[in-house]
C-alpha cells in the first residue's frame, strides 16, 4: 500500500461539490440537524450580521470546531461570509430555508388534517359522554339531591389535624 499523507484537522476545508443524487435541501437538512448550527441561525436572525468572534463567544467549544459549524452553514447556503477589514461577518441567508418550507408544506397539511380529525373525534366523544351523563343523572343521585353524590354517609367522621370533624349532609 502506497504511503499517502494523512489528513489532519488543519487541512483546508473542501468546498461543497454537487454529489449525484444530493439535492441542495439535503445539505440544508444536514446543517439544521445540529443544535449548535440552529442556535447560530437563531442568533443571526435575532441580532443581524455578526463577526465570527461574537458568534463564537456564545458557544463553549474550540474555535476550529465552531469554524466547522460555520463551514457547514455556508455550504448549505444558510449563511454568507463577508470581510470587513480584518473581521469576517456572517449574515443569515434564509432563502435556502424556503426550499425546506416547500418540502415540509405537504406534511403540515397532513398533520393539520390528522389533528383536525382527532379534534372532531374528541368533540364527538365529549358529546357522547355528555349525552350519557344526562341519561344517568337520575341514577347517580338516588337517595340525595343532585350534586350531593360525593358527600357520603350521613354523620361520616373525618379527622383533620387530630380533631374529629363530623359532617352533616
Secondary structure by P-SEA (a helix, b strand, c coil): cccccccccccccccccccccccaaaaaaaaaccaaaaaaaaaaaacccccaaaaaaaccccaaaaaaaaaaaaaaccbbbbbcccbbbbbbbaaaaaaaaaaaaaaaaaaaaaaaaaaaaaaaaaaaaaaaaaaaccccccccccccccccccbbbbbcccbbbbbcc
